[in-house]
Amino acid sequence: MAKLFLILGTPGAGKSTVLKGIQGVEICNIGTELLEAYQKESRVIERDKLKAMEITGYADVMRLRKGVFERLVKRSGTILIDTHPSVKSGNAYVPGLSADDLKVLKDQIKAIIYIDAETKDIMKRRAKDNARNREQDSIDLLNQHKEINLAFTTDYAIYLGAPLFIIMNGSDLKETQEKVSEAIKEF
């Protein structure tokens, strides 16, 4: 049986970058998994367009995401599930995990690790990220998204009965990676 950890954070906090330096684990990026699932169904979509689908095609996204989680819980090894607590789509915030997702993950998640960063650092990282179509929110909107994300994350932790680690991703990437590794080693 797999040891599963939810790794959550606001887009631009650097969670995917942090995870690249964690040794002895498998990383499952839910955005990438959803993109591959859409492609298997012969539907071509850009990764960053998934955000819009979270609203317009929510039932479809939920079906595919639940399938990913059902496969993950059957695997072995230590798996870090890289996803977002919420997805901002226009003026709405859509939960990153549905009730069905949480049912599949209940009693499977060892801990939730929320990777955060200072708002100004997230804004800088988003501006530099040429590989993705990142939001360029105002400071107030980004702070709102961070608050919403932490609220969703807390709810997930309560439902899953999983401890919540909050790790700040500052200027020392190695230090952040060590903190994440230490949290994982507790289990």
Contacts in CASP RR format, 6 or more apart in sequence:
PFRMAT RR
TARGET T0000
AUTHOR 0000-0000-0000
METHOD contacts of the structure
MODEL  1
MAKLFLILGTPGAGKSTVLKGIQGVEICNIGTELLEAYQKESRVIERDKL
KAMEITGYADVMRLRKGVFERLVKRSGTILIDTHPSVKSGNAYVPGLSAD
DLKVLKDQIKAIIYIDAETKDIMKRRAKDNARNREQDSIDLLNQHKEINL
AFTTDYAIYLGAPLFIIMNGSDLKETQEKVSEAIKEF
1 73 0 8 1.000
1 76 0 8 1.000
2 72 0 8 1.000
2 73 0 8 1.000
2 74 0 8 1.000
2 75 0 8 1.000
2 76 0 8 1.000
2 77 0 8 1.000
2 78 0 8 1.000
2 79 0 8 1.000
2 108 0 8 1.000
3 77 0 8 1.000
3 78 0 8 1.000
3 79 0 8 1.000
3 110 0 8 1.000
3 187 0 8 1.000
4 72 0 8 1.000
4 73 0 8 1.000
4 79 0 8 1.000
4 81 0 8 1.000
4 105 0 8 1.000
4 108 0 8 1.000
4 109 0 8 1.000
4 110 0 8 1.000
5 78 0 8 1.000
5 79 0 8 1.000
5 80 0 8 1.000
5 81 0 8 1.000
5 109 0 8 1.000
5 110 0 8 1.000
5 111 0 8 1.000
5 112 0 8 1.000
5 113 0 8 1.000
5 183 0 8 1.000
5 184 0 8 1.000
5 187 0 8 1.000
6 81 0 8 1.000
6 83 0 8 1.000
6 105 0 8 1.000
6 109 0 8 1.000
6 111 0 8 1.000
6 112 0 8 1.000
6 113 0 8 1.000
6 156 0 8 1.000
6 160 0 8 1.000
6 162 0 8 1.000
7 15 0 8 1.000
7 19 0 8 1.000
7 80 0 8 1.000
7 81 0 8 1.000
7 82 0 8 1.000
7 83 0 8 1.000
7 112 0 8 1.000
7 113 0 8 1.000
7 115 0 8 1.000
7 180 0 8 1.000
8 15 0 8 1.000
8 83 0 8 1.000
8 84 0 8 1.000
8 85 0 8 1.000
8 112 0 8 1.000
8 113 0 8 1.000
8 114 0 8 1.000
8 115 0 8 1.000
8 149 0 8 1.000
8 153 0 8 1.000
8 156 0 8 1.000
9 15 0 8 1.000
9 84 0 8 1.000
9 85 0 8 1.000
9 114 0 8 1.000
9 115 0 8 1.000
9 116 0 8 1.000
9 149 0 8 1.000
9 153 0 8 1.000
10 84 0 8 1.000
10 116 0 8 1.000
10 117 0 8 1.000
10 122 0 8 1.000
10 142 0 8 1.000
10 145 0 8 1.000
10 146 0 8 1.000
10 149 0 8 1.000
11 84 0 8 1.000
11 122 0 8 1.000
11 126 0 8 1.000
11 134 0 8 1.000
11 135 0 8 1.000
12 117 0 8 1.000
12 122 0 8 1.000
12 125 0 8 1.000
12 126 0 8 1.000
12 129 0 8 1.000
12 134 0 8 1.000
13 115 0 8 1.000
13 116 0 8 1.000
13 117 0 8 1.000
13 122 0 8 1.000
13 125 0 8 1.000
13 169 0 8 1.000
14 115 0 8 1.000
14 117 0 8 1.000
14 125 0 8 1.000
14 169 0 8 1.000
15 82 0 8 1.000
15 115 0 8 1.000
15 169 0 8 1.000
16 29 0 8 1.000
16 82 0 8 1.000
17 173 0 8 1.000
18 115 0 8 1.000
18 169 0 8 1.000
18 173 0 8 1.000
18 176 0 8 1.000
18 177 0 8 1.000
18 180 0 8 1.000
19 27 0 8 1.000
19 80 0 8 1.000
19 82 0 8 1.000
19 180 0 8 1.000
20 27 0 8 1.000
21 177 0 8 1.000
22 80 0 8 1.000
22 177 0 8 1.000
22 180 0 8 1.000
22 181 0 8 1.000
22 184 0 8 1.000
23 181 0 8 1.000
24 78 0 8 1.000
25 77 0 8 1.000
25 78 0 8 1.000
25 79 0 8 1.000
25 80 0 8 1.000
25 184 0 8 1.000
26 77 0 8 1.000
26 78 0 8 1.000
26 79 0 8 1.000
26 80 0 8 1.000
27 79 0 8 1.000
27 80 0 8 1.000
27 82 0 8 1.000
28 68 0 8 1.000
28 72 0 8 1.000
28 79 0 8 1.000
28 80 0 8 1.000
28 81 0 8 1.000
28 82 0 8 1.000
29 82 0 8 1.000
29 83 0 8 1.000
30 65 0 8 1.000
30 68 0 8 1.000
30 81 0 8 1.000
30 82 0 8 1.000
30 83 0 8 1.000
31 47 0 8 1.000
31 50 0 8 1.000
31 83 0 8 1.000
32 47 0 8 1.000
33 65 0 8 1.000
33 68 0 8 1.000
34 50 0 8 1.000
34 61 0 8 1.000
34 64 0 8 1.000
34 65 0 8 1.000
34 68 0 8 1.000
35 45 0 8 1.000
35 47 0 8 1.000
35 50 0 8 1.000
37 64 0 8 1.000
37 67 0 8 1.000
37 68 0 8 1.000
38 44 0 8 1.000
38 45 0 8 1.000
38 64 0 8 1.000
39 45 0 8 1.000
45 53 0 8 1.000
46 133 0 8 1.000
47 132 0 8 1.000
48 132 0 8 1.000
48 133 0 8 1.000
50 61 0 8 1.000
50 87 0 8 1.000
51 87 0 8 1.000
51 88 0 8 1.000
51 89 0 8 1.000
52 89 0 8 1.000
53 60 0 8 1.000
53 61 0 8 1.000
54 61 0 8 1.000
54 87 0 8 1.000
54 89 0 8 1.000
54 94 0 8 1.000
54 96 0 8 1.000
55 89 0 8 1.000
55 90 0 8 1.000
55 92 0 8 1.000
55 94 0 8 1.000
58 94 0 8 1.000
62 98 0 8 1.000
62 100 0 8 1.000
62 101 0 8 1.000
65 97 0 8 1.000
65 98 0 8 1.000
65 101 0 8 1.000
66 98 0 8 1.000
66 100 0 8 1.000
66 101 0 8 1.000
66 104 0 8 1.000
67 104 0 8 1.000
69 101 0 8 1.000
69 104 0 8 1.000
69 105 0 8 1.000
70 104 0 8 1.000
72 79 0 8 1.000
72 81 0 8 1.000
73 104 0 8 1.000
73 105 0 8 1.000
73 108 0 8 1.000
78 184 0 8 1.000
80 113 0 8 1.000
80 184 0 8 1.000
83 96 0 8 1.000
83 97 0 8 1.000
84 96 0 8 1.000
84 149 0 8 1.000
85 95 0 8 1.000
85 96 0 8 1.000
85 97 0 8 1.000
85 114 0 8 1.000
85 148 0 8 1.000
85 149 0 8 1.000
85 150 0 8 1.000
85 152 0 8 1.000
85 153 0 8 1.000
85 156 0 8 1.000
86 93 0 8 1.000
86 94 0 8 1.000
86 95 0 8 1.000
86 96 0 8 1.000
86 145 0 8 1.000
86 148 0 8 1.000
86 149 0 8 1.000
86 152 0 8 1.000
87 93 0 8 1.000
87 94 0 8 1.000
87 96 0 8 1.000
88 135 0 8 1.000
88 137 0 8 1.000
88 145 0 8 1.000
93 145 0 8 1.000
93 148 0 8 1.000
93 152 0 8 1.000
95 152 0 8 1.000
96 152 0 8 1.000
97 105 0 8 1.000
97 152 0 8 1.000
97 156 0 8 1.000
102 156 0 8 1.000
102 159 0 8 1.000
102 160 0 8 1.000
105 160 0 8 1.000
106 159 0 8 1.000
106 160 0 8 1.000
107 160 0 8 1.000
109 160 0 8 1.000
109 161 0 8 1.000
109 162 0 8 1.000
110 162 0 8 1.000
110 187 0 8 1.000
111 162 0 8 1.000
111 163 0 8 1.000
111 164 0 8 1.000
111 165 0 8 1.000
111 183 0 8 1.000
111 184 0 8 1.000
111 186 0 8 1.000
111 187 0 8 1.000
112 153 0 8 1.000
112 156 0 8 1.000
112 157 0 8 1.000
112 160 0 8 1.000
112 162 0 8 1.000
112 163 0 8 1.000
112 164 0 8 1.000
112 165 0 8 1.000
113 165 0 8 1.000
113 167 0 8 1.000
113 180 0 8 1.000
113 183 0 8 1.000
113 184 0 8 1.000
114 149 0 8 1.000
114 150 0 8 1.000
114 153 0 8 1.000
114 164 0 8 1.000
114 165 0 8 1.000
114 166 0 8 1.000
114 167 0 8 1.000
115 167 0 8 1.000
115 169 0 8 1.000
115 176 0 8 1.000
115 180 0 8 1.000
116 146 0 8 1.000
116 150 0 8 1.000
116 166 0 8 1.000
116 167 0 8 1.000
116 168 0 8 1.000
116 169 0 8 1.000
117 125 0 8 1.000
117 168 0 8 1.000
117 169 0 8 1.000
117 170 0 8 1.000
118 168 0 8 1.000
118 170 0 8 1.000
119 139 0 8 1.000
119 142 0 8 1.000
119 143 0 8 1.000
119 146 0 8 1.000
120 139 0 8 1.000
121 169 0 8 1.000
121 170 0 8 1.000
122 142 0 8 1.000
122 146 0 8 1.000
123 136 0 8 1.000
123 137 0 8 1.000
123 139 0 8 1.000
123 142 0 8 1.000
126 134 0 8 1.000
126 135 0 8 1.000
126 136 0 8 1.000
127 134 0 8 1.000
127 136 0 8 1.000
135 142 0 8 1.000
137 145 0 8 1.000
150 166 0 8 1.000
153 164 0 8 1.000
154 164 0 8 1.000
156 162 0 8 1.000
157 163 0 8 1.000
157 164 0 8 1.000
165 183 0 8 1.000
167 176 0 8 1.000
167 179 0 8 1.000
167 180 0 8 1.000
167 183 0 8 1.000
168 176 0 8 1.000
169 176 0 8 1.000
170 176 0 8 1.000
END
